[in-house]
Amino acid sequence: MTALLAERLRRRVRVDGSTPLLTYYDLDSGERVELSAVSFGNWVDKTSNLLIDELAAEPGQVISMPLAIEAPGHWLTSVWQIACWQVGLVVDLTNPSGTAAVVTGRQWQGYEAPEVYACALHPVGFGFTEPLPAGVHDYAIEVRNQPDRFSGPPPSPGARAWVDAERILTQTDLIKIDGPPARRLVPGSDPWATCRAGIATALVTRGSAVIVVGGDAERVAQVAQTERITTPGHAR
């Protein structure tokens, strides 16, 4: 059976856990965060356990993820996406009704769902500096005490995994990626293109991704040189 993204992450943790998997730059704020497979996998497993233990999420349920529109390149967006797919959930960007939860960034106002999880998008994953209103959970607080390892069953290869205005993709569709192992530069602007060329390609090709938001062409070129980019990011 072809390994899905969550299994590929577990393999990466076992065989090459200490090398960089995902590096995030916000050139406007000066942020740079680098995550090894071990660090990224730990965040994914904690988030997966949050979905199971706090939401009682079941395979096939939908998670509305405006976070992926607000901050497609942020490393926490990638964490949430892989965690949802590890549990067998659907990441939906169309603001659907009847969702198990809504996952947002700093713009958490106005969403109606049984549970709303807001991410402060702090460089190292800290929460909001002020308490959030009733019904809105600070993701950083909620995920903190979750177990570091996830042991749930694998998702179904044919299960829906991604929905946006242009496409509906299954778990298997997510790994239909070709290319050599490389360190790829990825613009963090479009939700699906960033996901595909970023964390998905890094896991499928056993490479790594440097996701960049903000800045101008000159500064992006400097990042590419500093990070020793070997192949430009691409998506289709």
QUIBEL-V386328 format. One record per backbone hydrogen bond with DSSP energy under -0.5 kcal/mol. NH is the residue of the N-H (numbers start at 1). CO is the residue of the C=O. If there is no record, write none. Layout:
nh=NH co=CO
nh=NH co=CO
This chain:
nh=8 co=4
nh=9 co=5
nh=10 co=6
nh=11 co=7
nh=12 co=8
nh=13 co=9
nh=14 co=10
nh=15 co=11
nh=16 co=12
nh=17 co=13
nh=19 co=16
nh=21 co=35
nh=22 co=35
nh=23 co=209
nh=24 co=33
nh=25 co=211
nh=26 co=31
nh=27 co=25
nh=27 co=213
nh=30 co=26
nh=31 co=26
nh=33 co=24
nh=35 co=22
nh=37 co=19
nh=38 co=17
nh=40 co=36
nh=41 co=37
nh=42 co=38
nh=43 co=39
nh=44 co=40
nh=45 co=41
nh=46 co=42
nh=47 co=43
nh=48 co=44
nh=49 co=45
nh=50 co=46
nh=51 co=47
nh=52 co=48
nh=53 co=49
nh=54 co=50
nh=55 co=50
nh=56 co=52
nh=57 co=51
nh=60 co=88
nh=61 co=58
nh=63 co=90
nh=64 co=62
nh=64 co=101
nh=65 co=92
nh=67 co=103
nh=68 co=65
nh=69 co=66
nh=70 co=66
nh=71 co=67
nh=73 co=188
nh=74 co=71
nh=77 co=74
nh=78 co=74
nh=79 co=75
nh=80 co=76
nh=81 co=77
nh=82 co=78
nh=83 co=79
nh=84 co=80
nh=85 co=81
nh=86 co=82
nh=87 co=83
nh=88 co=84
nh=89 co=84
nh=90 co=61
nh=91 co=89
nh=91 co=161
nh=92 co=63
nh=92 co=90
nh=93 co=163
nh=100 co=62
nh=101 co=62
nh=102 co=115
nh=103 co=64
nh=104 co=102
nh=104 co=117
nh=108 co=106
nh=111 co=108
nh=113 co=111
nh=114 co=99
nh=116 co=135
nh=117 co=102
nh=118 co=116
nh=118 co=137
nh=119 co=104
nh=122 co=126
nh=125 co=122
nh=136 co=133
nh=137 co=116
nh=137 co=135
nh=139 co=118
nh=139 co=137
nh=141 co=138
nh=142 co=138
nh=143 co=139
nh=144 co=140
nh=145 co=141
nh=146 co=143
nh=159 co=156
nh=161 co=169
nh=162 co=169
nh=163 co=91
nh=164 co=167
nh=169 co=162
nh=171 co=159
nh=172 co=157
nh=174 co=170
nh=175 co=172
nh=176 co=173
nh=177 co=175
nh=184 co=182
nh=184 co=208
nh=185 co=231
nh=186 co=184
nh=186 co=210
nh=188 co=212
nh=189 co=187
nh=194 co=190
nh=195 co=191
nh=196 co=192
nh=197 co=193
nh=198 co=194
nh=200 co=195
nh=201 co=196
nh=202 co=198
nh=203 co=199
nh=204 co=200
nh=205 co=201
nh=206 co=202
nh=207 co=202
nh=208 co=182
nh=209 co=21
nh=210 co=184
nh=211 co=23
nh=211 co=209
nh=212 co=186
nh=212 co=210
nh=213 co=25
nh=220 co=216
nh=221 co=217
nh=222 co=218
nh=223 co=219
nh=224 co=220
nh=225 co=221
nh=226 co=222
nh=227 co=223
nh=228 co=225
nh=229 co=224
nh=230 co=183
nh=231 co=183
nh=233 co=185
